[in-house]
Amino acid sequence: MIPLRRAALARLLARAPASLAGQLRPRLAPGVEVVEVTPEEFRQLVSRRAPRGLGDWVAGLATPIARALRLPCIDPATNQLRPESGCAKRQAALNKAFPSA
């Protein structure tokens, strides 16, 4: 069995297939902080995540640094990479060269 905190399981259930969500929701009773799921249920929960390439991983590390340094590749309105910036182009190139497994 794999223990999951209530908040983590709730986030995963938001994207889970309806049948799995219906099966796991009764385990989220009030006052329960940790829910145990089987390895198969866990695989089904995390398999619904969007695939991430190398560029997404690098952007996840570099974007907060670029934001702190106020680099022009970050849009101040959205706090995300500007699509026309060199940073976004490098992210796309890395994702194309090294897609998720």
matplotlib code that plots the C-alpha trace (Angstrom):
import matplotlib.pyplot as plt

x = [0.0, 1.2, 0.3, -0.9, -1.7, -5.3, -4.4, -2.2, -4.9, -7.5, -5.4, -4.8, -8.5, -9.4, -7.8, -8.5, -11.0, -14.5, -14.5, -11.3, -12.4, -15.7, -13.8, -11.4, -13.5, -15.2, -11.8, -11.5, -13.7, -13.5, -10.6, -8.6, -5.2, -3.5, -5.1, -3.5, -3.9, -2.7, 0.2, -2.3, -4.5, -1.4, -0.3, -3.7, -3.7, -0.3, -0.6, -3.1, -0.5, 0.6, 3.9, 6.9, 10.0, 13.4, 12.5, 9.6, 11.9, 14.5, 11.9, 10.5, 13.9, 14.9, 11.7, 11.7, 15.3, 14.5, 11.5, 13.7, 16.2, 13.4, 14.6, 12.6, 11.6, 9.0, 5.7, 4.9, 1.2, 1.1, 4.5, 5.0, 7.5, 6.6, 6.0, 8.2, 11.1, 14.4, 13.7, 10.5, 12.1, 14.9, 12.3, 10.4, 13.7, 14.6, 11.1, 11.4, 14.9, 14.2, 10.5, 9.1, 9.6]
y = [0.0, 3.5, 6.3, 9.6, 12.8, 14.0, 17.1, 15.2, 12.6, 15.3, 17.0, 13.7, 12.8, 16.0, 14.5, 10.9, 8.8, 8.9, 5.2, 5.5, 8.8, 7.2, 4.3, 6.4, 9.4, 7.4, 7.0, 10.8, 10.9, 14.0, 13.8, 11.4, 12.8, 9.9, 7.5, 4.3, 3.2, 0.1, 0.3, -0.2, 2.7, 4.9, 4.1, 5.0, 8.3, 9.5, 8.2, 11.0, 13.7, 15.6, 14.4, 16.6, 16.9, 18.1, 21.7, 21.7, 20.4, 23.0, 25.8, 24.6, 25.3, 28.4, 30.3, 31.3, 32.5, 34.5, 36.0, 37.0, 38.6, 40.3, 39.0, 40.0, 36.4, 36.4, 38.2, 40.2, 39.9, 36.1, 35.2, 32.7, 32.5, 34.8, 32.7, 34.8, 34.9, 33.0, 31.2, 29.7, 28.8, 26.9, 25.2, 24.0, 22.9, 20.8, 19.3, 18.4, 16.9, 15.1, 14.3, 12.6, 8.9]
z = [0.0, -0.8, 1.7, 0.2, 2.1, 1.8, -0.2, -2.6, -3.3, -3.8, -6.5, -8.2, -8.1, -9.9, -13.0, -12.4, -14.4, -13.0, -12.1, -10.1, -8.5, -7.4, -5.9, -3.9, -2.8, 0.1, 1.6, 2.0, 5.1, 7.3, 9.7, 7.6, 6.8, 5.1, 2.6, 1.5, -2.1, -3.9, -6.4, -9.3, -8.1, -7.7, -11.3, -12.6, -10.7, -11.9, -15.5, -16.2, -15.7, -18.8, -20.2, -19.5, -21.7, -20.6, -21.6, -19.1, -16.3, -17.0, -17.2, -13.9, -12.3, -14.3, -14.4, -10.7, -11.1, -14.2, -12.4, -9.4, -11.8, -13.7, -17.0, -20.1, -21.0, -18.2, -18.8, -15.6, -16.1, -16.1, -14.5, -17.4, -20.2, -23.1, -26.1, -28.4, -26.0, -26.5, -23.2, -24.6, -27.9, -26.0, -23.9, -27.0, -28.6, -25.6, -25.4, -29.1, -28.7, -25.4, -25.1, -22.0, -21.8]

ax = plt.figure().add_subplot(projection="3d")
ax.plot(x, y, z, "-o")
ax.set_aspect("equal")
plt.show()
